[in-house]
Amino acid sequence: MFNQKSKSETSSEVSAPGTGAATIIAAGTTLKGDISSNGDIRIDGSLQGNIQCQAKVVIGSNGSVEGDISGQTADIMGKVAGTIKVKELLQLKGGSNVNGNLYAGKLQIEPSANFNGQCHMTTAINGQVNEVAASRKEKEAAKELQKA
């Protein structure tokens, strides 16, 4: 009477992955293993594993990650021990502590952030890694040592 379509003809609408709210690992939570997500990820607890994200990664001030992080953008306020690879903007906020190499299109480091490692900037045109001058000097010195 009201609707002539059968249940098999009606389509249910399902939102695409990554369009909802962010995935959150809350403070006091410890997770061991790798995380892969199409949406945003926020870590306020502890993660021992890698993060593979197609969107934004946020490590809260109480968050800690022992592993590699890959994402579109990232805001780091907590502790990270591992390589961080970000296609766009990587922000190391005040009080953050990062031990590992950084790969980013753009990098912003606040004065009270702590970073130990190498920084590699990528170009927006082709995604190629352009190494900073210090890394080039290290490679040149290594070549000279091999010749001797």
C-alpha positions in Angstrom: 0.0 0.0 0.0 2.7 2.6 1.1 5.7 1.0 -0.6 5.6 -1.4 -3.5 9.3 -2.3 -3.3 10.2 -5.6 -1.7 12.9 -5.8 1.0 15.4 -7.2 -1.5 14.9 -4.2 -3.8 15.6 -1.6 -1.1 19.2 -0.7 -0.5 20.7 0.1 2.8 23.0 3.0 3.0 26.4 2.3 4.6 28.9 5.0 5.2 32.3 4.5 3.6 35.2 3.5 5.9 37.1 6.4 7.4 34.2 8.9 7.2 33.2 8.4 10.9 34.8 9.5 14.1 38.4 8.8 14.9 39.7 5.6 16.4 40.9 6.3 19.9 43.2 4.2 22.1 42.3 5.8 25.5 44.6 6.6 28.3 45.3 3.6 30.5 45.0 1.2 27.5 48.0 -0.8 26.3 47.8 -2.4 22.9 50.4 -4.8 21.3 50.1 -5.2 17.6 49.8 -3.2 14.4 46.9 -0.8 13.6 45.7 -0.1 10.1 42.9 2.5 9.4 41.4 4.5 6.6 40.2 7.1 9.2 41.8 9.3 11.9 43.7 7.6 14.8 44.3 9.1 18.2 46.6 7.3 20.8 46.3 8.5 24.4 47.4 5.1 25.8 50.3 2.9 24.9 50.9 1.1 21.6 53.7 -1.4 20.9 53.4 -1.9 17.2 53.1 0.0 13.9 50.4 2.5 12.7 49.4 2.5 9.0 46.8 5.3 8.5 45.3 6.9 5.4 44.3 10.1 7.4 45.5 12.0 10.5 47.5 10.4 13.3 47.5 12.1 16.7 49.7 10.9 19.6 48.3 12.6 22.8 50.4 14.1 25.5 50.0 10.9 27.6 50.3 8.6 24.5 53.3 6.5 23.6 54.2 4.5 20.5 57.0 2.0 20.1 56.9 1.3 16.4 56.6 3.0 13.0 53.9 5.5 12.1 52.7 6.2 8.6 49.9 8.6 7.7 48.7 11.6 5.7 49.3 14.1 8.6 50.4 13.7 12.2 50.4 15.7 15.5 52.8 14.3 18.1 52.4 15.5 21.7 53.6 12.3 23.5 56.4 9.8 23.0 57.4 8.0 19.8 60.2 5.5 19.4 60.3 4.6 15.7 60.2 6.0 12.1 57.5 8.5 11.3 56.4 8.9 7.6 53.9 11.6 6.8 52.9 12.7 3.3 51.9 16.2 4.3 52.4 18.1 7.6 54.1 16.6 10.7 53.8 18.6 13.9 56.0 17.9 16.9 54.2 19.8 19.7 55.6 21.1 22.9 56.6 18.3 25.3 56.8 15.7 22.7 59.7 13.2 22.6 60.6 11.5 19.3 63.5 9.1 18.9 63.7 8.0 15.2 63.8 9.2 11.7 61.2 11.6 10.2 59.9 11.7 6.6 57.5 14.5 5.9 56.3 16.9 3.2 56.3 19.7 5.8 57.7 19.8 9.4 56.8 22.0 12.3 58.7 21.6 15.6 57.8 23.6 18.7 60.7 24.8 20.8 60.0 22.5 23.8 59.8 19.4 21.6 62.6 16.8 21.8 63.7 15.1 18.5 66.6 12.7 18.1 67.1 11.3 14.6 67.3 12.3 10.9 64.9 14.4 9.1 64.0 13.8 5.4 61.8 16.1 3.5 59.7 14.9 0.6 58.7 16.9 -2.4 55.1 17.4 -3.2 55.6 16.9 -6.9 56.9 13.4 -7.1 57.2 12.2 -3.5 61.0 11.7 -3.8 63.0 12.0 -0.6 65.5 15.0 -0.5 67.9 14.4 2.3 69.0 17.2 4.5 72.6 18.4 4.2 73.8 16.5 7.3 72.7 13.2 5.9 74.6 14.0 2.6 77.7 14.8 4.5 77.5 11.5 6.4 77.2 9.6 3.1 80.1 11.4 1.6 82.2 10.7 4.7 81.2 7.0 4.6 82.3 6.8 0.9 85.7 8.4 1.8 86.2 5.8 4.6 85.5 3.0 2.1 88.1 4.3 -0.3 90.8 4.4 2.4 
